[in-house]
Amino acid sequence: MIESPSPPAAFAAPRPAPSARCTAPRPAPAGARALAAAASLMQALALPAHADAPTPIPMQQLMELARGGASALPADARIEIEPGQLDSRLKLAPCRRIEPYLPTGSTAWGRTRVGLRCTDGPVNWNVFLPVTVRVWSPAVVNVGPLQAGAEIRAEDLQIREVDIASAAAPVFRDPQLLVGRLLAATLPPGTPLRPQHLRVRQWFAAGETVTLVYVGEGFSASTEAQALSNGLDGQAVRVRTPSGKIVTGRPVGERRVEVRS
């Protein structure tokens, strides 16, 4: 989507070179990590400005855009921004101040876009620039091809630096969390393993006797119960106590259901 003034403006915005790519160093502060390279992005853009009034690069505002998602990034993340191209038909008036922002519904992750609006110029304009945000970080990948339904072994896995922003789902960083799990899909070598690649773990079957554990602040108590449905990881399950009471809890281990108060 591009918004432009109805009267024609005097200057066209040169497009960034296709090879332009900005890589951010490994910054220490968490608040600057998620889109730290976005500051470098502005340096790669050739946006119009008066010869005697260069367009200021709003570094601090770009850093503020990053704060929302920064806490979710690993400390060792290396961020890279690759700017796309503005529409070649676009005509933009000169501008002394350009304000960057993330459009509603956009995130600084993978293929996204950055809004750029002129707030100090003869004509106020607003455009959207496509960008690709890559976040390089160590994650668990499979060494060779793995078939759907296969049980993952320790020798099938290794840690490798990958672009964790290539998909929205989180990656695994500890191989031990994957050993023994079954694959839901066939994976080519070097795939960063994510939750959707795994079959849902079943802790027990309907009709089995389970341990029902009540957990509250400063106390816990347990009793036996009968599962009324399969106990799938992350999904609520109903069990029947010896007194006949139906209780809803969550499977947390082999034939174990937990209820928190």
C-alpha positions as CSV (number, residue, x, y, z in Angstrom):
1,M,0.0,0.0,0.0
2,I,1.4,3.4,-1.0
3,E,0.0,6.8,0.0
4,S,1.1,9.8,-2.1
5,P,-0.1,13.3,-2.6
6,S,-2.4,14.0,-5.5
7,P,-0.4,16.8,-7.1
8,P,2.9,15.5,-8.7
9,A,6.0,16.2,-6.7
10,A,9.3,17.3,-8.0
11,F,11.7,14.5,-7.0
12,A,11.8,10.8,-7.4
13,A,13.2,8.5,-4.8
14,P,16.1,6.5,-6.1
15,R,15.8,2.8,-5.4
16,P,18.3,1.1,-3.1
17,A,20.8,-1.1,-4.9
18,P,19.6,-4.7,-5.0
19,S,22.7,-5.9,-3.2
20,A,22.3,-3.5,-0.3
21,R,22.3,-5.5,2.9
22,C,23.0,-4.3,6.4
23,T,24.2,-6.4,9.2
24,A,24.1,-5.4,12.8
25,P,26.9,-6.2,15.2
26,R,26.2,-8.3,18.3
27,P,24.8,-5.5,20.6
28,A,24.7,-6.1,24.3
29,P,21.5,-4.2,25.4
30,A,18.4,-6.4,24.9
31,G,16.2,-3.5,24.0
32,A,18.3,-2.7,20.8
33,R,18.6,-6.2,19.5
34,A,15.3,-7.0,17.7
35,L,15.7,-4.4,15.0
36,A,19.2,-3.0,15.7
37,A,20.0,-3.4,12.1
38,A,17.1,-1.3,11.1
39,A,19.2,1.8,12.0
40,S,21.7,0.6,9.4
41,L,18.8,0.1,7.0
42,M,18.2,3.9,6.8
43,Q,21.8,4.3,5.8
44,A,21.2,2.0,2.9
45,L,18.2,4.0,1.7
46,A,18.7,6.9,-0.8
47,L,15.6,9.0,0.2
48,P,15.2,12.5,-1.3
49,A,16.3,15.6,0.5
50,H,17.3,19.2,-0.2
51,A,21.0,19.5,-1.0
52,D,21.4,22.0,1.8
53,A,19.1,20.2,4.3
54,P,20.1,16.5,4.6
55,T,17.4,14.1,5.8
56,P,18.2,13.2,9.4
57,I,18.4,9.5,10.2
58,P,16.0,8.8,13.2
59,M,18.2,6.2,14.9
60,Q,16.6,6.5,18.3
61,Q,13.1,6.0,16.9
62,L,14.2,2.9,15.0
63,M,15.6,1.5,18.2
64,E,12.3,2.1,20.0
65,L,10.6,0.0,17.3
66,A,12.7,-2.9,18.4
67,R,11.9,-2.9,22.1
68,G,8.6,-4.8,21.8
69,G,10.1,-8.0,20.5
70,A,13.7,-7.7,21.8
71,S,13.2,-9.7,24.9
72,A,12.3,-12.9,22.9
73,L,15.7,-12.9,21.1
74,P,18.6,-15.0,22.2
75,A,21.6,-13.1,23.6
76,D,23.8,-14.3,20.8
77,A,21.5,-13.2,18.0
78,R,23.1,-11.6,14.9
79,I,20.6,-9.5,13.0
80,E,20.7,-8.7,9.3
81,I,18.4,-6.4,7.4
82,E,18.0,-6.5,3.6
83,P,16.0,-3.6,2.2
84,G,13.7,-4.2,-0.8
85,Q,12.7,-1.6,-3.4
86,L,10.2,1.3,-3.4
87,D,7.8,1.3,-6.3
88,S,9.6,2.6,-9.4
89,R,6.5,4.7,-10.2
90,L,6.6,6.5,-6.9
91,K,7.3,10.3,-6.8
92,L,8.3,11.8,-3.5
93,A,8.8,15.4,-2.6
94,P,12.0,16.4,-0.7
95,C,11.8,15.9,3.0
96,R,13.8,17.2,6.0
97,R,12.5,14.7,8.5
98,I,11.5,11.1,7.9
99,E,9.8,9.1,10.6
100,P,10.0,5.3,10.5
101,Y,7.4,3.0,12.1
102,L,6.1,-0.5,12.0
103,P,2.6,-0.6,10.4
104,T,-0.2,-2.2,12.4
105,G,0.0,-6.0,12.2
106,S,3.7,-6.0,11.1
107,T,6.6,-7.3,13.1
108,A,10.3,-6.9,12.8
109,W,10.7,-10.6,11.8
110,G,11.3,-12.3,8.4
111,R,9.7,-10.7,5.4
112,T,8.0,-7.6,6.6
113,R,7.8,-3.9,5.9
114,V,8.8,-0.6,7.5
115,G,6.6,2.5,7.2
116,L,8.4,5.8,6.3
117,R,6.5,9.1,6.5
118,C,7.6,12.6,5.9
119,T,6.8,14.9,8.8
120,D,8.7,18.0,7.7
121,G,8.5,18.9,4.0
122,P,6.5,20.8,1.4
123,V,4.2,17.7,1.1
124,N,3.7,15.1,3.8
125,W,4.0,11.6,2.3
126,N,3.8,8.1,3.6
127,V,5.3,5.0,2.0
128,F,6.0,1.4,2.9
129,L,9.4,-0.2,2.2
130,P,9.6,-4.1,2.1
131,V,12.5,-5.5,4.1
132,T,13.7,-8.9,5.1
133,V,14.8,-9.3,8.7
134,R,17.1,-12.3,9.3
135,V,18.1,-13.3,12.9
136,W,21.1,-15.6,12.9
137,S,21.5,-17.7,16.1
138,P,22.5,-21.3,17.0
139,A,19.7,-23.8,16.9
140,V,19.1,-27.6,16.6
141,V,19.1,-28.9,13.0
142,N,18.9,-32.5,11.6
143,V,22.2,-33.8,10.1
144,G,20.7,-35.9,7.4
145,P,17.2,-36.4,5.9
146,L,14.6,-37.6,8.4
147,Q,11.3,-39.3,7.4
148,A,7.9,-38.6,8.9
149,G,7.2,-40.9,11.8
150,A,10.9,-41.5,12.6
151,E,12.1,-41.4,16.2
152,I,14.7,-38.7,16.6
153,R,18.1,-39.9,17.9
154,A,20.9,-37.9,19.4
155,E,23.2,-38.6,16.4
156,D,20.5,-37.1,14.1
157,L,21.0,-33.7,15.5
158,Q,23.6,-30.9,15.7
159,I,23.8,-27.2,16.6
160,R,24.2,-24.8,13.8
161,E,23.8,-21.1,13.2
162,V,20.6,-20.6,11.2
163,D,18.1,-17.8,10.4
164,I,15.5,-18.4,13.1
165,A,13.3,-15.6,11.6
166,S,12.7,-17.7,8.5
167,A,9.5,-18.9,10.2
168,A,7.3,-17.5,13.0
169,A,7.5,-20.6,15.3
170,P,10.3,-20.9,17.8
171,V,13.3,-23.2,17.3
172,F,14.9,-25.7,19.7
173,R,18.3,-24.9,21.2
174,D,18.7,-28.0,23.3
175,P,19.0,-31.3,21.4
176,Q,18.0,-33.3,24.5
177,L,14.5,-31.9,24.3
178,L,14.1,-33.7,20.9
179,V,15.6,-37.1,21.5
180,G,12.9,-39.8,21.4
181,R,10.3,-37.5,19.8
182,L,8.5,-38.6,16.6
183,L,8.5,-36.5,13.5
184,A,5.2,-35.3,12.0
185,A,6.8,-34.4,8.6
186,T,9.8,-35.5,6.4
187,L,12.7,-33.0,6.8
188,P,15.6,-32.3,4.5
189,P,19.0,-32.0,6.0
190,G,19.8,-28.8,7.9
191,T,16.2,-28.0,8.8
192,P,15.9,-25.9,12.1
193,L,13.5,-28.1,14.2
194,R,10.4,-26.3,15.3
195,P,7.3,-27.6,17.3
196,Q,5.2,-28.1,14.1
197,H,7.8,-30.7,13.0
198,L,7.0,-33.0,15.9
199,R,4.1,-35.3,16.6
200,V,2.1,-34.3,19.8
201,R,3.4,-36.4,22.7
202,Q,0.9,-38.7,24.2
203,W,1.5,-39.3,27.9
204,F,-1.2,-41.9,28.5
205,A,-4.3,-43.5,26.8
206,A,-8.0,-43.2,27.7
207,G,-8.9,-45.7,30.4
208,E,-5.4,-45.8,32.0
209,T,-4.9,-45.1,35.7
210,V,-3.0,-41.9,36.2
211,T,-1.7,-39.9,39.2
212,L,-3.7,-36.7,39.7
213,V,-1.7,-34.0,41.4
214,Y,-3.3,-30.9,43.0
215,V,-0.8,-28.0,43.2
216,G,-1.4,-24.8,45.1
217,E,0.6,-22.1,46.9
218,G,2.7,-24.0,49.5
219,F,1.0,-27.4,49.1
220,S,0.5,-30.4,46.8
221,A,-1.6,-33.5,47.1
222,S,-2.1,-36.5,44.9
223,T,-4.5,-39.4,44.3
224,E,-5.2,-41.9,41.6
225,A,-7.7,-41.3,38.8
226,Q,-8.9,-42.8,35.6
227,A,-8.2,-41.0,32.3
228,L,-11.4,-40.4,30.2
229,S,-9.5,-39.5,27.1
230,N,-5.9,-39.7,25.7
231,G,-3.4,-37.5,27.5
232,L,-1.8,-35.3,24.9
233,D,0.9,-32.8,25.7
234,G,-0.4,-29.3,26.1
235,Q,-4.1,-30.2,25.9
236,A,-6.6,-30.4,28.8
237,V,-7.8,-33.8,29.8
238,R,-10.7,-35.0,32.0
239,V,-10.1,-37.7,34.7
240,R,-12.5,-39.5,37.1
241,T,-11.5,-39.8,40.8
242,P,-12.3,-42.8,43.0
243,S,-15.3,-40.9,44.4
244,G,-16.7,-40.4,40.9
245,K,-15.8,-36.7,40.6
246,I,-14.8,-35.5,37.1
247,V,-11.7,-33.2,37.2
248,T,-10.0,-31.4,34.3
249,G,-6.2,-31.0,34.4
250,R,-3.2,-31.0,32.1
251,P,-0.9,-34.0,31.2
252,V,2.6,-33.2,32.4
253,G,4.4,-36.6,32.2
254,E,4.0,-40.3,32.0
255,R,0.5,-41.1,33.4
256,R,0.5,-37.8,35.4
257,V,-2.1,-35.1,35.4
258,E,-1.7,-31.8,37.2
259,V,-4.4,-29.4,38.5
260,R,-3.3,-25.9,39.7
261,S,-5.3,-23.7,42.0
